């Protein structure tokens, strides 16, 4: 059986081996450049509000399997969204907003009947 090790923040920072002065000196421009180098869009506003996939599904009264079938997506994708294992892209966030605000219209547009 393993043992629990308790460390102070200072001990953890030393063990992490990063230069706090360098982190403190990093500017917003540096961060934007790093995002671009990593293939990310620094102007993608991921902080935009979107409803919880779980709450949207529950409001529709559907199971995960039923929700995935309604949207024509793999159930694993929906589960990953609900459990925050993967990021939801912009179209997915928009879909969640539509499902929250206009569920009947969204279900009709998918050519399905609501539960």
N, C-alpha and C positions, 0 to 999 in steps of 0.2 A: 504494500500500500504506500502511496506517495505521501509526502509531508507538505504541509502548507508553509510557504516562505513569505514572510511579511517584509517589505522593503519600504524605505522612505522614498519620497519623490526624488530627492537628490541622488540616492543610490540607483534608482531606476533610470534617471537621466544619464548618469555616468555609464551605466551598463548599455544604454541605447546607443552610445557612441555617436552623438551628433553635436555639432558646434552651435551652442545657443546663440553666440554672438553673430554667427552667420545667418541663423534663422531670423534674429532680430533685425539684421541689416537688409533682409530681403524686401524689396519694394513691390508695390502692386504691379508695376511694369514688368518686374522680373517674373512674377507669378503668371501674368498673361503670356509672356514669352515661353515659359515652361509648359503652359497648357498647349500652346500652338505646337511646340516641339513634340509633345505627347499625342498629337492628333486630336486634341479636344478643341471645341469651339468656345473661346473665352466669353463670347457674347450670348451663348445659350443660357437663358435665365432659368437654371434648374431650380431656383428658389421659388418659382411661380407656384401658387397654390394649385393643388389638384386633390380631389377627394381620395380617401382611402379605398383601395380596391375591395377590401373586406366589407366596408360599410356600404359601398355601392351594391355589391352582390347580395348582402343581407337585405337591403332595402327592396331589391327585386324579388326576394324570396327564392333564390336559386342556389343550388349546390355548386361547388367548384366545377364539376363536370358539366352541368347544365349551362353555366356561364361561359365556359370555354366553347361549348357547342354553339351557343347563341352567337358568339363572336367569330367563330370559325378559326379558333386558335388552339394550339396544344394545351391540354390541361396543365402540363408542367409549367408553361409560360405563365398562366394565370396564378398558379400556386407560388411561383417565384415572385410575382408582383405582390401578392398578398403578404408574403413572408419577408418582403424587402431583401430578397437574395440577389435580385437584379434590378438595375435602374430601369425606370419606365421612360421610353423615348417620348419626344414631343407629340407624335400622333397618338400614342397610348394615353398620355396625360389629357389630351383634348377629348379623346373618347370617354375617359372617366368623367370629365366635366359634363359632357353631353348626357351620359347615362344618369348622372346625378340630377341634372337640371331638367331634362326632357326624356325621362325613361320610356314613356309610351311611344313617343316619336322615334326614339332610337331602336326600340324593339320592332316597331313597324318597318322601319327602314331596313332592318336586317331580314325582313321577310319571315319573321317568326311570331308566335303568339306568346304573350306574357304568361308566366305561371300563375 
